[in-house]
Amino acid sequence: EIVRSIKENLTYVTLDFNIAMREAELDSSKFSKSYTLPDENNIVIGNEMFRCPEALFQPSLIGKEGPGIHECTFQAIMAATETSEDVCQEMFLNVQLCGGSTTIPGFRERLRTELQDLAPYGIVTKVFDEHEHEHEKGQTRSYLDYLKLCDPSIWITNYDYFEFGSGIVHKTLN
Protein backbone atom coordinates (compact mmCIF):
# COMPACT_ATOMS: atom_id res chain seq x y z
CA GLU A 1 0.00 0.00 0.00
CA ILE A 2 2.83 2.42 0.89
CA VAL A 3 4.76 1.67 -2.29
CA ARG A 4 1.62 2.16 -4.40
CA SER A 5 0.95 5.48 -2.68
CA ILE A 6 4.52 6.66 -3.34
CA LYS A 7 4.26 5.54 -6.97
CA GLU A 8 0.95 7.35 -7.47
CA ASN A 9 1.97 10.55 -5.70
CA LEU A 10 5.68 11.06 -6.35
CA THR A 11 6.95 9.19 -9.40
CA TYR A 12 7.14 10.50 -12.93
CA VAL A 13 8.70 9.56 -16.26
CA THR A 14 11.26 11.88 -17.84
CA LEU A 15 11.55 12.51 -21.56
CA ASP A 16 15.32 12.11 -21.34
CA PHE A 17 16.54 9.92 -18.49
CA ASN A 18 20.25 10.70 -18.97
CA ILE A 19 19.70 14.46 -18.81
CA ALA A 20 17.53 14.08 -15.71
CA MET A 21 20.21 11.97 -14.01
CA ARG A 22 22.89 14.58 -14.79
CA GLU A 23 20.66 17.37 -13.45
CA ALA A 24 19.93 15.36 -10.29
CA GLU A 25 23.66 14.85 -9.73
CA LEU A 26 24.27 18.60 -10.03
CA ASP A 27 21.43 19.64 -7.71
CA SER A 28 19.82 16.78 -5.81
CA SER A 29 17.62 19.18 -3.81
CA LYS A 30 15.56 19.89 -6.94
CA PHE A 31 14.84 16.17 -7.16
CA SER A 32 13.90 15.46 -3.54
CA LYS A 33 10.50 15.17 -1.91
CA SER A 34 9.47 14.18 1.56
CA TYR A 35 6.94 11.42 2.15
CA THR A 36 5.22 10.79 5.48
CA LEU A 37 4.85 7.13 6.36
CA PRO A 38 1.81 5.80 8.26
CA ASP A 39 3.86 5.78 11.49
CA GLU A 40 4.50 9.55 10.98
CA ASN A 41 8.18 9.07 10.08
CA ASN A 42 9.35 11.01 7.05
CA ILE A 43 11.50 9.64 4.27
CA VAL A 44 13.11 11.58 1.46
CA ILE A 45 12.68 10.31 -2.06
CA GLY A 46 15.33 11.55 -4.48
CA ASN A 47 15.99 10.63 -8.09
CA GLU A 48 14.14 7.37 -7.40
CA MET A 49 11.07 9.39 -8.36
CA PHE A 50 12.08 9.04 -12.00
CA ARG A 51 14.61 6.19 -11.80
CA CYS A 52 12.02 3.60 -10.73
CA PRO A 53 9.56 4.10 -13.61
CA GLU A 54 12.51 4.32 -16.04
CA ALA A 55 12.80 0.54 -15.63
CA LEU A 56 9.69 0.27 -17.82
CA PHE A 57 11.78 1.67 -20.67
CA GLN A 58 15.16 0.26 -19.59
CA PRO A 59 14.63 -3.08 -17.78
CA SER A 60 18.40 -3.46 -17.43
CA LEU A 61 18.27 -0.82 -14.67
CA ILE A 62 16.73 -3.47 -12.42
CA GLY A 63 18.80 -6.37 -13.76
CA LYS A 64 16.23 -7.64 -16.26
CA GLU A 65 17.01 -8.59 -19.83
CA GLY A 66 14.64 -7.74 -22.62
CA PRO A 67 13.10 -4.84 -24.45
CA GLY A 68 11.48 -1.84 -22.83
CA ILE A 69 7.78 -1.19 -23.09
CA HIS A 70 8.27 1.11 -26.08
CA GLU A 71 10.16 -1.62 -27.96
CA CYS A 72 7.53 -4.24 -27.06
CA THR A 73 4.78 -1.92 -28.31
CA PHE A 74 6.70 -1.23 -31.52
CA GLN A 75 7.33 -4.93 -32.15
CA ALA A 76 3.66 -5.76 -31.55
CA ILE A 77 2.48 -3.09 -34.00
CA MET A 78 4.98 -4.14 -36.65
CA ALA A 79 4.12 -7.84 -36.30
CA ALA A 80 0.40 -7.12 -36.54
CA THR A 81 0.75 -4.85 -39.56
CA GLU A 82 3.57 -6.37 -41.60
CA THR A 83 1.35 -6.79 -44.66
CA SER A 84 -0.31 -3.35 -44.74
CA GLU A 85 1.24 0.09 -44.52
CA ASP A 86 -2.21 1.66 -44.05
CA VAL A 87 -2.97 -0.55 -41.06
CA CYS A 88 0.51 0.21 -39.71
CA GLN A 89 -0.20 3.96 -39.79
CA GLU A 90 -3.57 3.43 -38.11
CA MET A 91 -2.01 1.37 -35.33
CA PHE A 92 0.68 3.99 -34.67
CA LEU A 93 -2.02 6.68 -34.62
CA ASN A 94 -4.09 4.82 -32.05
CA VAL A 95 -1.90 3.58 -29.23
CA GLN A 96 -4.23 3.40 -26.22
CA LEU A 97 -3.00 3.34 -22.62
CA CYS A 98 -5.06 1.86 -19.82
CA GLY A 99 -4.36 2.07 -16.10
CA GLY A 100 -1.52 0.87 -13.93
CA SER A 101 1.91 2.36 -14.50
CA THR A 102 0.74 4.05 -17.70
CA THR A 103 -0.92 6.68 -15.49
CA ILE A 104 2.43 7.87 -14.13
CA PRO A 105 2.93 11.51 -15.18
CA GLY A 106 5.11 11.76 -18.29
CA PHE A 107 4.58 8.13 -19.35
CA ARG A 108 2.34 8.95 -22.32
CA GLU A 109 4.67 11.63 -23.68
CA ARG A 110 7.74 9.43 -23.29
CA LEU A 111 6.09 6.43 -24.96
CA ARG A 112 4.97 8.60 -27.87
CA THR A 113 8.47 10.04 -28.28
CA GLU A 114 10.12 6.61 -28.14
CA LEU A 115 7.61 5.09 -30.58
CA GLN A 116 8.04 8.00 -32.97
CA ASP A 117 11.80 7.40 -32.95
CA LEU A 118 11.26 3.70 -33.77
CA ALA A 119 8.43 4.11 -36.30
CA PRO A 120 9.12 3.78 -40.02
CA TYR A 121 9.88 7.01 -41.89
CA GLY A 122 6.74 9.07 -42.50
CA ILE A 123 4.63 7.30 -39.88
CA VAL A 124 3.02 9.56 -37.26
CA THR A 125 2.55 8.30 -33.71
CA LYS A 126 -0.21 9.23 -31.25
CA VAL A 127 -0.66 7.83 -27.76
CA PHE A 128 -3.89 8.33 -25.83
CA ASP A 129 -4.51 7.80 -22.15
CA GLU A 130 -7.61 6.02 -20.94
CA HIS A 131 -9.68 9.21 -20.60
CA GLU A 132 -8.91 10.80 -23.96
CA HIS A 133 -10.86 10.72 -27.17
CA GLU A 134 -14.13 9.05 -26.26
CA HIS A 135 -15.25 9.72 -29.84
CA GLU A 136 -12.36 7.69 -31.27
CA LYS A 137 -13.09 4.90 -28.80
CA GLY A 138 -16.67 4.88 -30.05
CA GLN A 139 -15.44 4.58 -33.63
CA THR A 140 -13.20 1.68 -32.66
CA ARG A 141 -16.10 -0.06 -30.92
CA SER A 142 -18.24 0.47 -34.05
CA TYR A 143 -15.53 -1.06 -36.21
CA LEU A 144 -15.20 -4.05 -33.88
CA ASP A 145 -18.99 -4.49 -33.91
CA TYR A 146 -18.85 -4.43 -37.72
CA LEU A 147 -16.17 -7.13 -37.72
CA LYS A 148 -18.45 -9.35 -35.63
CA LEU A 149 -20.99 -9.20 -38.47
CA CYS A 150 -18.44 -10.22 -41.12
CA ASP A 151 -18.33 -13.82 -42.31
CA PRO A 152 -15.26 -15.40 -40.65
CA SER A 153 -14.89 -17.78 -43.60
CA ILE A 154 -13.52 -14.89 -45.69
CA TRP A 155 -10.91 -13.89 -43.13
CA ILE A 156 -7.32 -14.55 -44.12
CA THR A 157 -4.82 -15.44 -41.43
CA ASN A 158 -1.19 -14.34 -41.49
CA TYR A 159 -0.26 -18.00 -41.82
CA ASP A 160 -2.43 -18.45 -44.94
CA TYR A 161 -1.14 -15.25 -46.49
CA PHE A 162 2.49 -16.23 -45.99
CA GLU A 163 1.80 -19.81 -47.06
CA PHE A 164 -0.08 -18.96 -50.29
CA GLY A 165 0.88 -15.34 -50.99
CA SER A 166 -1.41 -12.60 -52.27
CA GLY A 167 -3.28 -15.10 -54.46
CA ILE A 168 -5.09 -16.28 -51.33
CA VAL A 169 -7.12 -13.05 -51.40
CA HIS A 170 -8.61 -13.81 -54.82
CA LYS A 171 -9.12 -17.47 -53.97
CA THR A 172 -10.93 -16.65 -50.72
CA LEU A 173 -13.19 -13.95 -52.15
CA ASN A 174 -14.21 -15.87 -55.31
Secondary structure, DSSP 8 states (H G I E B T S, - for coil): -HHHHHHHHH----S-HHHHHHHHHH-GGGG-EEEE-TTS-EEEE-THHHHHHHTTT-GGGGT--S--HHHHHHHHHHHHTTT-HHHHHHHHHTEE--SGGGGSTTHHHHHHHHHHHHS-TT----EE-TTS-HHHHHHHHHHHHHHHHS-GGG---HHHHHHHTTHHHHHHH-
